[in-house]
Amino acid sequence: MSAHGHAVDEEHGAIREAVARLCAEFPSEYWRKLDREQAYPSAFVQALTEAGYLAALIPEAYGGAGLPLSAAAVILEEIQRQGGNGAACHAQMYVMGTVLRHGSEAQKARYLPEIAAGRLRLQAFGVTEPTSGTDTTALKTFARRDGDHYVVNGQKVWTSRAEHSDLMVLLARTTPREQVQKRTAGLSVFLVDMREARGNGLTIRPIRTMMNHATTEVFFDDLRVPAENLIGEEGQGFRYILSGMNAERILIAAECIGDAKWFIDRATAYANERSVFGRPIGQNQGIQFPIALAYARMRAAELMVQEATRRYEAGQNCGAEANMAKMLAADASNEAANVCIQTHGGFGFAEEYDVERKFRETRLYQVAPISTNLILSYLAEHVLGLPRSF
Ligand SMILES: Cc1cc2nc3c(=O)[nH]c(=O)nc-3n(C[C@H](O)[C@H](O)[C@H](O)COP(=O)(O)OP(=O)(O)OC[C@H]3O[C@@H](n4cnc5c(N)ncnc54)[C@H](O)[C@@H]3O)c2cc1C
């Protein structure tokens, strides 16, 4: 239990404890070694899958745990709080939401029970492209209908976990942008079976990054995708992708809260035990106050994550709260990471303290899955009614 854990009521306590026990089998040395080798945490992901955590959000009717979003958030938060990295598999929890909400009954019956049982991995989500960036509707990957198939050509970038997934949810254009009235129209979502596709029109190349993230670039060269793998209606894909984003943002925000708690725990412990000038460094307010400030900011962000989750679970519109939760939580974890390094002095940079690794890992969330600027722009335009900027 962390130093601050006692002060705060925590939901889903039993799940939290069970996840913490599972994480204890994968200590820091495990993550450190993988980080050094940029290797995938297969054993950890396997253990999480077997325990059913990655199927938390799949309804019981399809073999999942049928848990609410708040429980999924607790699972991911706890992984981060214990020093692990849920980025290796967090998408398995929410990418299936596209199939669940917009897939046909046949698609759901075919895929969801297999995903829930851990026999099929749906971990890859191909939206971002090198030339369009954040301007999603400018993406160029094109799926042309040809009989009972679509023929896909184009390229994705930052398709995380593609090498460790059987299926990919792919967003592609099916009507050229010039031929649609609204730029959000004419995009479609496909469930691509990468087991058949690799070497038959699909090429995956890993991208080495500043943290261990198993991300890739993916090339489509006349890849044939059966028309039955189209999700929902052709041309409506942008709406389907958007509908999953609130859950994704809330879950990533929960991970950032877990990271922030880990950094605050570590900084507090080190400030108490490290003695310089004959007294613990934590006795100096110059060391205490930044940690206290990071704690206050983490708690404020955590309340926003809870508010977004509450609205989501009540079926209310939670776009603004989910976006703010993601931004505030990513800011809180980034700040806590910085404070943790500073508190550790030189040792903050040593691999064996794990602080530098977690610092690199949590930095990502200022940029992905949506960057801070885009959240501010959403708030400015949609909440405050300021003029549209792009
Ligand atoms: C490790 C990693 C994993 C990822 N995993 C996935 C994945 O699995 N699937 C997937 O589809 N994508 C993934 N992404 C992509 C991620 O979602 C994008 O990197 C992110 O949305 C930003 O897009 P971009 O990199 O193209 O930046 P750009 O759009 O090129 O933007 C660059 C910078 O400019 C800013 N900017 C752009 N336009 C504006 C504007 N109008 N006003 C103000 N600022 C602006 C942005 O905020 C950003 O800071 C991943 C990225 C990384 C790094």
The ligand as an ORCA input file, in Angstrom:
! r2SCAN-3c Opt
* xyz 0 1
  C       4.577      5.298    -29.507
  C       3.370      5.700    -30.294
  C       2.317      4.797    -30.410
  C       1.201      5.115    -31.188
  N       0.226      4.166    -31.405
  C      -0.732      4.391    -32.335
  C      -1.624      3.337    -32.758
  O      -1.574      2.226    -32.234
  N      -2.494      3.606    -33.753
  C      -2.580      4.823    -34.362
  O      -3.406      4.983    -35.253
  N      -1.767      5.833    -33.985
  C      -0.835      5.645    -33.000
  N       0.037      6.657    -32.642
  C      -0.041      7.927    -33.333
  C      -0.482      9.086    -32.451
  O      -1.861      8.998    -32.238
  C      -0.036     10.364    -33.147
  O       1.372     10.429    -33.067
  C      -0.635     11.588    -32.551
  O      -2.035     11.589    -32.737
  C      -0.057     12.858    -33.169
  O      -0.071     12.763    -34.577
  P       1.283     13.015    -35.419
  O       2.362     12.251    -34.785
  O       1.002     12.763    -36.837
  O       1.567     14.536    -35.170
  P       1.181     15.749    -36.121
  O      -0.273     15.709    -36.460
  O       2.151     15.816    -37.226
  O       1.413     16.946    -35.119
  C       2.719     17.341    -34.685
  C       2.576     18.351    -33.568
  O       1.844     19.477    -34.051
  C       0.686     19.698    -33.262
  N      -0.408     20.153    -34.131
  C      -0.848     19.587    -35.292
  N      -1.868     20.295    -35.791
  C      -2.095     21.326    -34.930
  C      -3.023     22.402    -34.873
  N      -3.948     22.552    -35.815
  N      -2.955     23.260    -33.836
  C      -2.016     23.128    -32.862
  N      -1.105     22.113    -32.867
  C      -1.148     21.240    -33.867
  C       0.369     18.385    -32.603
  O      -0.328     18.589    -31.390
  C       1.759     17.795    -32.394
  O       2.282     18.269    -31.176
  C       1.128      6.378    -31.813
  C       2.164      7.298    -31.649
  C       3.285      6.961    -30.921
  C       4.417      7.955    -30.815
*
